[in-house]
Structure formats: structure tokens, C-alpha cells
Amino acid sequence: MSPSLNHCRALDTSDPLRALRDHFVLPDGVIYLDGNSLGVLPKTAAARVADVITREWGQDLIRSWNSAGWFHLPQRLGDKIAPLVGAAPGEVVVTDSTSVNLYKVLSAALAIAAEDAPGKKTVVSERSNFPTDLYIAEGLCRERGYTLLLVEPDGILPALIGDAAVLMLTHVNYRTGAQHDMAPLTAAAHAAGCLAVWDLAHSAGAVPVDLNRAQADFAVGCGYKYLNGGPGAPAFVWVNTRHAERFQQPLSGWWGHAAPFEFTPGYRPASGITRYLCGTQPILSLAALECGLEVFGAAEALGGMAALRTKSLALTDLFIELVEERCAGHGLGLVTPRDHAQRGSQVCLSRNEGAYAIVQALIKRGVIGDFRAGDPSTGSGQAPSTGSGRTGSPDILRFGFTPLYIGFEDVWHAVEHLKQVLETGEWQRPEFKQKHAVT
């Protein structure tokens, strides 16, 4: 028998992290299971951004670069992210987007590889890696004369043998929720003479990450998912200290200069991670992100990332159990691994028909998840062609579980709504089949 509503309420009552929910704006009547796409609004963010606008910008004007500490915001926020990803103070900087930061670190990795192993000309990645990562890699490989080799997860280790120069992976797969084991994969890459580049967009703030212990080479991550920094929030970048002074990243803008206000014509990169900055920083967005990061300070007093991970696994276990018992017979498959060590903080369900419409019907009821189309990989082992490349794999209903603000009762009600949508055929209504620009 599946867990009851009362059982889920009891779990919430005994949840040591329950108070963290009060740090966020959660609309009435909404169960928000899309924090792996866009986190919710921290309660302090509106007032903080308003203060930056009206006082720091409105009254103090340009003086705020000094008096309000605007100039050092990228480093200050980087130090707040560092403990969430196993980095030391001064090793992370918040800037630009994940895509732009990936361009920087992959370019640097290729430059190092060209110097250390000039005969290696392949970048290895997972076929179902997030598309922007593959697009960035494809462009750089074309420019630098490298080959982008896309493989299934079980093909990663064999692909490192030979001329592989860089392994580029996303720690938690956006489509499936499957989590790679970072340390052994990084070690295998190094043993094969490769550098390891990691994307933490679906990890940072939801699952424990230890970049230094894993001896990774480069990492980037997102500020607007589990870190709750707001739509389009700046991303972050980390570089292992052994590489920090060795190269000059390709987007050599003035904010990454060693002394930007000397206004010299020649570029001289700043030391360490600061050289990963480029142009003038977006202060309003950084201020909003800082509000999201401050909640992790409160979480640290309650057990930090270890406690958040324990709750995340309990939430996703409960969701899987309830779906399989209460929605049986409706064509749903489980895509996300059951093994805790292989699971991120999301659960993905597959269905051959109507996945998009089912998600839309749930959103109409206030249960917000999202939809991802079936795996579009070509199966060739090379970079995707310009054609559709669809293999006919089932579409995905994707649900993210942010342990900072999702509760066990939320999970029970979400599955009850899913059950009703399936049993009544509500999803077949025409309005739920109309595609939106963002799915």
C-alpha cells in the first residue's frame, strides 16, 4: 500500500529542513516541481533589488562600485557558491551565462591539451548532454580542428582511449536525472591523458559536489535553477588552481584585466579565477542571486548539502513509489535511475503518447513540471547532423525536487493530480495539445 496523505504530513512535521521553505515566495495553489529549470523567488530578493535600484544606483550612482561593493560582487558570490561545489575561497567567480563560461573553459582546456598532448584531437561527451554544451563544443572543435565524439554513458570509458583530449560531461543529465560519478570518471580521464570539464547546472545546490576532491580540471554551473537567482541569473565558473595561471581565456574583456582602470591598450590577465570575467558585471542580477545563495547559509546550520541530499532522495523515492502504485496501467515508465548514487534531484517519467499534454494539464491544475521531447540523438556516435535525428524514443515528463522548499505533502498531492489527469483523460482536451514556445 502506498504512503498515505497523513504519513506525508507527518514526514513534513518531522522534517528538520522545513523552516527553509519560509525563505521563499510560494504561490497559493501551486506545487512547484520545476526548480531544475527556474528556482522560486527568495522573499528577500524584491527588497534587495529595489534597494540596489533606489539607493545604491538612484542615490549613490557610480560611487556604489566602491561604496556598495559592486566591483567585488562576482568574487563575493563565488565564495558563497564554493562550499556547495567543493571549492575553496577564491576559486569560483560568478559571471556571464553557463554557455559563455563553458566556451571559456573548454577553449582553455583545448589550449592546454594542444600544448601537452598535440596529437590528441577529440572531445568526448555524452550523446544526451545538454544541447548548449554540445553546440559550444561543436563550434570550438570546428575552429580548432578537433572532433566531437558523442557516446552513450557506457561508452565514455572506451572513448577515452586513443586521441581523446578533453572529456566534457554534465554531472546530472537534464533529460534523465542520471548522475555521473565524478571522481572515478575524472581519474579515468586523467589516466588517459585527458582533461575533465564538468557542467554543474543540474547539480549545484541540489546534490553534493566536491570538485577539488575529484581533482576536476574545470567546471561551470547555473545560477537560476537550484540556486534560485532568478530568470537569466549569472552563472559561475571554477578552475583547478593547477591551471589558473597557465592560460588566458579567450574573451579577454576589461573586467578580467589585472588592472582594468589603468586603461592600458595591452591586455594583461588578472591572477587566478578573476581572469574569467569579461565585460562589466550585471549588478541587479548579481544582487538577486545573492539572496538565493544566502538561504544556503541558513541551510548550513541545519546540516548543509548532506541534509539537503538526504531530503532530496526521500522526496524522489516517495514520488517514484506513489507514481508506480497509484498511476499503474497508464503507460508511464521510469527514466531516472533508482540507485541513489546515480540519481540527481529530479524524476523523469516517459510516455509514448500525450506527455506534453499531460504536463500542460498538470500545470493548469497548479502542478508545475515540464516536458522534454524524446531523445533526438542520431545513434551515429558523431555530432548530430542538421536533420531531426529523432529515434522514436518516448517523450519525457520531468519533475524537479528542490529540497529547500518542496515538502512531502506536495509530492502526495502532485501524484494525486497526475492520477486524476490520467484516469479521466483530461489531458486529451485540445487546449493542452497547443505547443508553447517554452515547454
C-alpha positions in Angstrom: 0.0 0.0 0.0 1.3 3.4 -0.9 2.1 6.0 1.7 -1.0 8.0 2.9 -1.5 11.7 3.0 -1.3 11.6 6.7 2.0 9.8 6.5 3.4 12.5 4.2 2.1 15.2 6.6 4.0 13.5 9.4 7.2 13.5 7.4 6.8 17.2 6.9 6.3 17.8 10.6 9.5 15.9 11.4 11.5 17.4 8.6 14.5 19.3 10.0 14.7 21.5 6.9 11.0 22.5 6.9 11.8 26.1 8.1 13.8 26.8 4.9 10.5 26.8 2.9 9.7 30.1 4.7 12.5 31.9 2.9 10.7 31.7 -0.4 7.6 33.0 -2.2 5.4 30.0 -3.0 2.1 31.0 -4.7 -1.1 29.5 -3.1 -2.4 26.6 -5.0 0.9 25.8 -6.8 3.1 22.8 -6.3 6.3 23.8 -8.0 8.3 20.9 -9.4 10.3 22.9 -11.9 13.1 24.3 -9.8 15.5 22.4 -12.0 14.6 24.9 -14.7 13.9 28.0 -12.8 14.1 28.4 -9.0 11.5 30.2 -7.0 11.7 33.8 -5.7 13.5 34.3 -2.3 11.5 36.6 -0.1 14.4 39.0 0.4 15.1 39.5 -3.4 12.5 42.1 -4.2 13.5 44.4 -1.4 17.2 43.8 -2.1 16.9 44.6 -5.8 14.7 47.6 -5.0 17.4 48.9 -2.6 20.1 48.5 -5.3 17.9 50.4 -7.7 16.6 53.2 -5.5 19.5 53.8 -3.1 22.7 52.3 -4.5 22.0 53.3 -8.1 19.5 56.1 -7.6 21.3 58.0 -4.8 24.9 56.9 -4.7 25.2 56.4 -8.5 28.6 55.4 -9.8 30.1 55.7 -6.3 28.4 52.3 -5.5 31.1 50.4 -7.4 33.2 51.3 -4.4 30.9 52.1 -1.5 28.4 49.3 -2.1 31.0 46.7 -3.1 29.7 46.3 -6.6 33.1 45.8 -8.0 33.8 42.6 -6.0 30.4 41.1 -6.2 31.5 38.3 -8.7 34.1 37.1 -6.3 32.0 37.5 -3.2 29.2 35.4 -4.7 31.7 32.9 -6.0 32.9 32.4 -2.4 29.2 31.7 -1.4 28.9 29.0 -4.1 32.4 27.5 -3.4 31.3 25.3 -0.4 28.3 24.0 -2.4 30.6 22.5 -5.0 33.7 21.5 -3.1 35.8 24.5 -4.0 38.0 26.8 -1.8 37.5 30.5 -1.3 38.9 32.5 -4.3 38.4 29.6 -6.7 34.9 30.5 -8.1 33.6 33.6 -9.8 30.0 34.4 -10.8 29.7 35.9 -14.3 28.1 35.6 -17.7 25.9 32.6 -18.7 26.7 28.9 -18.5 27.1 28.8 -22.3 29.6 31.6 -22.3 31.5 30.2 -19.3 31.7 26.8 -21.0 33.2 28.5 -24.1 35.8 30.0 -21.9 36.8 26.8 -20.0 36.6 24.5 -23.0 38.7 26.9 -25.0 41.3 26.9 -22.2 41.2 23.1 -21.9 41.8 22.7 -25.6 44.7 25.2 -25.4 46.3 23.2 -22.6 45.6 19.9 -24.4 47.2 21.3 -27.6 50.4 22.1 -25.6 50.6 18.9 -23.5 49.3 16.4 -26.0 49.3 17.8 -29.5 48.4 14.5 -31.1 45.1 14.2 -29.3 42.3 15.8 -31.3 38.9 14.5 -29.9 36.5 16.0 -27.4 34.3 13.3 -25.8 30.8 14.0 -24.5 27.6 12.2 -23.7 25.2 12.0 -26.6 22.3 13.3 -24.5 24.3 16.1 -22.9 22.5 19.4 -22.7 22.4 20.8 -26.2 24.0 24.2 -25.4 27.1 22.3 -24.2 27.2 20.3 -27.4 26.7 23.4 -29.6 29.5 25.2 -27.9 31.8 22.2 -28.2 30.8 21.7 -31.8 31.8 25.3 -32.7 35.1 25.1 -30.8 36.0 21.8 -32.3 35.3 23.2 -35.8 37.5 26.2 -35.1 40.4 24.3 -33.5 40.4 21.2 -35.8 39.1 18.8 -33.2 36.4 16.0 -33.5 33.4 15.9 -31.2 32.6 12.3 -30.3 29.2 11.7 -28.7 28.7 8.4 -26.9 26.3 6.6 -24.5 27.2 6.6 -20.8 28.6 3.1 -21.1 30.8 4.2 -24.0 32.6 7.0 -22.1 35.5 5.0 -20.7 36.3 3.2 -24.0 36.1 6.6 -25.8 38.9 8.0 -23.7 41.4 5.6 -25.2 43.4 6.9 -28.1 43.3 10.6 -29.2 40.8 12.0 -26.6 42.0 15.3 -25.3 39.0 16.5 -23.2 36.1 14.8 -21.5 33.1 17.2 -21.2 30.2 16.0 -19.2 27.2 17.4 -17.3 27.2 15.9 -13.8 23.4 15.3 -13.7 21.7 14.7 -17.1 19.0 17.2 -17.8 16.8 14.7 -19.6 17.0 11.7 -17.4 18.2 12.9 -14.0 21.0 10.3 -14.1 24.1 11.4 -12.1 27.7 10.6 -13.2 30.2 9.5 -10.6 32.6 12.5 -11.0 35.7 11.3 -9.1 36.3 8.0 -11.0 35.4 9.4 -14.4 37.8 12.3 -13.8 40.5 9.9 -12.7 39.9 7.7 -15.8 40.2 10.8 -18.0 43.5 11.8 -16.3 44.9 8.3 -16.6 44.1 8.5 -20.4 45.8 11.9 -20.7 42.5 13.9 -20.9 41.3 16.9 -19.1 37.8 16.8 -17.4 35.3 19.6 -17.8 32.1 19.4 -15.8 28.8 21.2 -16.1 27.0 21.5 -12.7 23.9 23.2 -13.9 21.6 20.5 -12.6 23.8 19.7 -9.5 24.8 22.9 -7.7 22.6 23.4 -4.7 20.8 20.1 -5.0 23.3 17.3 -4.8 26.8 17.3 -3.1 29.7 18.1 -5.4 33.4 18.0 -4.5 35.4 19.4 -7.3 38.7 19.5 -5.5 38.5 16.1 -4.1 37.6 14.8 -7.5 40.5 16.7 -9.0 38.4 18.0 -11.8 40.0 20.5 -14.2 37.2 22.9 -15.0 33.6 23.4 -14.0 30.7 25.7 -14.8 27.2 26.0 -13.4 23.9 27.8 -13.4 22.6 30.5 -11.1 18.9 30.3 -11.8 18.0 26.7 -11.1 18.6 25.2 -7.7 20.5 28.4 -6.6 17.3 30.5 -7.0 18.9 33.5 -8.6 16.1 34.5 -10.9 15.5 34.2 -14.7 18.8 34.5 -16.6 20.8 34.9 -13.4 24.6 34.9 -13.9 26.3 31.6 -13.9 29.6 30.6 -12.3 32.9 29.2 -13.3 35.6 27.2 -11.4 39.2 26.4 -12.4 41.5 24.0 -10.7 44.3 26.0 -9.2 46.9 24.0 -11.1 45.5 25.6 -14.3 44.6 29.0 -13.0 47.7 30.9 -14.0 48.6 28.8 -17.1 46.4 30.3 -19.8 44.4 33.3 -20.9 40.8 32.7 -21.5 39.6 33.8 -25.0 37.1 36.5 -24.0 39.7 38.9 -22.8 37.4 41.8 -21.7 38.4 44.6 -19.5 36.8 43.2 -16.3 39.2 40.3 -16.5 42.2 42.6 -16.8 44.7 42.7 -14.0 44.1 46.4 -13.5 41.0 47.4 -15.6 41.1 51.1 -14.5 44.6 51.6 -15.7 43.1 51.7 -19.2 46.3 50.4 -20.9 46.0 49.3 -24.5 47.6 45.9 -24.0 45.7 43.0 -22.2 47.2 41.7 -19.0 45.1 39.0 -17.4 44.2 39.1 -13.7 45.5 36.4 -11.5 43.6 33.3 -10.7 39.8 33.0 -11.3 39.3 36.7 -11.8 40.7 36.4 -15.3 37.4 34.6 -16.2 35.5 37.8 -16.0 34.9 39.6 -19.3 32.7 42.7 -19.5 31.0 45.0 -16.9 29.0 42.9 -14.5 25.2 42.8 -14.2 24.8 44.2 -10.7 21.0 43.9 -10.4 21.1 40.2 -11.4 24.0 39.6 -9.1 22.1 41.2 -6.2 19.1 38.9 -6.8 21.3 35.8 -7.0 23.0 36.7 -3.7 19.5 36.5 -2.0 19.2 32.9 -3.3 22.7 32.0 -2.1 22.0 33.4 1.4 19.4 30.7 2.0 22.2 28.1 1.8 23.8 29.8 4.8 20.7 29.0 6.8 20.7 25.5 5.4 24.3 25.0 6.5 23.2 25.4 10.2 20.7 22.6 9.5 23.1 20.1 8.0 24.1 21.8 4.7 24.3 19.9 1.5 24.3 16.5 3.2 20.9 17.2 4.8 19.6 18.6 1.5 20.7 15.5 -0.3 19.0 13.2 2.2 15.8 15.1 1.8 16.1 15.2 -2.0 16.4 11.4 -2.1 13.5 10.9 0.3 11.3 13.2 -1.9 12.2 11.5 -5.1 11.9 8.0 -3.6 8.4 8.9 -2.4 7.4 10.3 -5.8 8.6 7.2 -7.6 6.7 4.9 -5.2 3.5 6.9 -5.4 3.5 7.1 -9.2 4.2 3.4 -9.6 1.5 2.4 -7.2 -1.2 4.9 -7.9 -0.7 5.6 -11.6 0.0 2.0 -12.7 -1.5 0.9 -16.0 -1.3 4.4 -17.7 1.8 3.8 -19.8 4.3 5.7 -17.6 7.9 4.5 -17.5 10.6 5.5 -15.1 13.6 7.0 -16.8 15.5 8.3 -13.7 17.8 5.7 -12.0 16.5 4.1 -8.8 20.0 3.8 -7.4 20.6 6.8 -5.1 24.2 7.2 -6.2 23.1 7.5 -9.8 20.2 9.9 -9.3 20.1 13.7 -9.2 17.3 15.7 -7.7 14.7 15.1 -10.4 12.4 12.3 -11.6 11.7 11.8 -15.3 8.8 9.7 -16.5 8.4 8.5 -20.1 5.3 8.0 -22.1 4.8 7.2 -25.8 1.7 9.4 -26.2 0.5 12.6 -24.7 3.4 13.5 -22.5 3.3 17.2 -23.4 -0.5 17.4 -23.0 -0.3 15.6 -19.6 2.2 18.2 -18.4 0.0 21.0 -19.6 -3.0 19.6 -17.8 -1.0 19.3 -14.6 0.2 22.9 -15.0 -3.4 24.0 -15.4 -4.1 22.3 -12.0 -1.2 24.1 -10.4 1.3 21.2 -10.5 4.2 22.7 -12.5 6.7 20.4 -14.1 8.0 20.4 -17.7 8.3 18.4 -20.9 11.2 17.3 -22.9 10.9 15.6 -26.3 12.2 12.1 -26.9 16.0 11.7 -27.3 16.9 13.3 -30.7 20.3 11.6 -31.0 21.3 10.1 -34.3 22.9 7.0 -33.0 26.0 7.6 -35.2 28.5 8.3 -32.4 29.3 11.6 -34.1 28.0 15.1 -33.7 24.3 15.4 -34.6 23.5 16.2 -38.2 21.3 19.1 -39.3 18.4 16.8 -39.7 15.9 15.9 -37.0 17.7 12.7 -36.0 14.7 11.5 -33.9 15.0 7.9 -32.8 11.4 7.5 -31.7 12.2 7.2 -28.0 9.4 8.2 -25.6 8.9 11.8 -24.5 9.7 12.9 -21.0 7.6 14.3 -18.2 10.2 16.0 -16.0 9.8 16.9 -12.3 12.4 18.6 -10.2 12.5 18.4 -6.4 14.2 21.3 -4.7 14.7 20.2 -1.1 14.9 23.8 0.2 11.1 24.3 -0.4 9.4 21.1 -1.6 7.6 19.1 1.1 6.3 15.5 1.3 2.7 16.6 1.2 3.4 18.4 -2.0 4.6 15.1 -3.5 1.4 13.3 -2.5 -0.9 15.9 -4.0 1.2 16.1 -7.2 0.8 12.4 -7.8 -2.9 12.6 -7.0 -3.3 15.3 -9.6 -1.3 13.1 -12.1 -3.6 10.2 -11.3 -6.7 12.2 -11.9 -5.4 13.6 -15.2 -4.6 10.1 -16.5 -7.8 8.4 -15.2 -10.2 11.0 -16.5 -8.4 11.5 -19.9 -8.3 15.2 -19.1 -5.0 15.6 -20.9 -6.8 14.9 -24.2 -8.5 18.2 -24.2 -7.5 20.3 -27.3 -6.1 23.2 -25.3 -3.5 21.0 -23.7 -2.0 20.0 -27.1 -1.2 23.5 -28.2 2.6 23.9 -28.1 4.1 26.9 -26.3 7.5 28.4 -27.1 8.9 27.1 -23.8 7.9 23.6 -22.9 
